[in-house]
C-alpha cells in the first residue's frame, strides 16, 4: 500500500512538473510561467530594450540637434530684429506702427469670407471709437453658430495678417430656442476705417 502511495505521489509530481514547465500554473494567486511564456516575455523585453536603445542613441541626439539649430536661428532673428530697431529712426518706427485704414467694402468682404468659411451667421456694427479720434472705429460683432464654428471664426480673424484684429470683451451665451447654436459677442477696438459718407 505504501508503495502505491509513493508511486501515486511521484506520478502527481511528474504531472504537476509537466504543467509547470510547459503550460504554466497559477498557485494561490502566484503565476508560475511556463518555458514558452518566459521565452515570449523575454522576446518582448528584448524588443522594448532595442526600442529604448534606438530612442536614446538615434532619436534623442537628432531632436537635440534640431532644438540647438532652432535656438541658433531664434538668436540670429532676435539679433537682426534688435539691429533694425537700433538703426531705425523714430519717424520710421512711428510710420511702421501706424495702421493703414480699411475701406468698408474690404472689411465687408474679408469678414464675410471668414464667416462663410466657418459656417456662422455674422452681424457687425461700426461705431465711433471711444478715443474720439477721427477715422478710428470700434467694431461690435454678434456671431451665431456652433461652438467649434465660432472658435474657428475668431481664430481666423486673429490670424488674418491683413486685418490685425485683437478680440476684446468676448462673451459666449446660449442662443434663445436652440441648444446647438450659441451666441457670441465681442469687439475690435480702434480700427482705422475710411467710411464713405
JOUR-V15517 format. One record per backbone hydrogen bond with DSSP energy under -1.0 kcal/mol. CO is the residue of the C=O (numbers start at 1). NH is the residue of the N-H. E is the energy in kcal/mol with one decimal. If there is no record, write none. Layout:
co:nh:e
CO:NH:E
CO:NH:E
//
This chain:
co:nh:e
1:5:-2.0
2:6:-2.0
3:7:-2.1
4:8:-2.7
5:9:-2.5
6:10:-2.3
7:11:-2.6
8:12:-2.6
9:13:-2.3
10:14:-2.4
11:15:-2.6
12:16:-2.7
13:17:-2.5
14:18:-2.5
15:19:-2.5
16:20:-2.4
17:21:-2.3
18:22:-2.9
19:23:-1.8
19:24:-3.0
21:35:-3.1
25:32:-3.6
27:30:-2.0
30:27:-2.7
32:25:-1.9
34:38:-2.4
35:39:-2.1
36:40:-2.4
37:41:-2.5
38:42:-2.3
39:43:-2.2
40:44:-2.5
41:45:-2.5
42:46:-2.4
43:47:-2.4
44:48:-2.3
45:49:-2.4
46:50:-2.2
47:51:-2.3
48:52:-2.4
49:53:-2.2
50:54:-2.3
51:55:-2.6
52:56:-2.6
53:57:-2.3
54:58:-2.6
54:59:-1.5
55:60:-2.6
58:62:-1.8
59:63:-2.7
60:64:-2.6
61:65:-2.5
62:66:-2.4
63:67:-2.6
64:68:-2.5
65:69:-2.4
66:70:-2.4
67:71:-2.3
68:72:-2.1
69:73:-2.4
70:74:-2.4
71:75:-2.2
72:76:-2.4
73:77:-2.6
74:78:-2.3
75:79:-2.3
76:80:-2.5
77:81:-2.3
78:82:-2.7
79:83:-2.4
80:84:-2.3
81:85:-2.3
82:86:-2.6
83:87:-2.3
89:93:-2.0
90:94:-2.4
91:95:-2.5
92:96:-2.1
93:97:-1.7
102:194:-3.4
103:107:-2.2
104:108:-2.4
105:109:-2.5
106:110:-2.8
107:111:-2.8
108:112:-1.8
109:113:-2.4
110:114:-2.1
111:115:-2.3
112:116:-2.5
113:117:-2.5
114:118:-1.4
115:120:-2.0
116:119:-1.1
121:144:-2.2
123:142:-3.0
125:140:-2.7
127:138:-3.2
129:132:-1.4
133:136:-1.8
135:193:-2.2
136:129:-2.2
137:191:-3.4
138:127:-3.0
139:188:-2.0
140:125:-1.8
141:186:-1.4
142:123:-2.3
143:184:-3.2
144:121:-2.8
145:182:-3.2
146:150:-2.5
147:151:-2.5
148:152:-2.5
149:153:-2.2
150:154:-2.5
151:155:-2.2
152:156:-2.4
153:157:-2.0
154:158:-2.5
155:159:-2.0
160:163:-1.5
160:164:-2.1
168:187:-3.1
171:185:-2.4
173:183:-3.4
175:178:-1.7
181:175:-1.6
182:145:-1.9
183:173:-3.6
184:143:-3.0
185:171:-2.4
186:141:-3.1
187:168:-2.6
188:139:-3.1
191:137:-2.6
192:102:-3.1
//
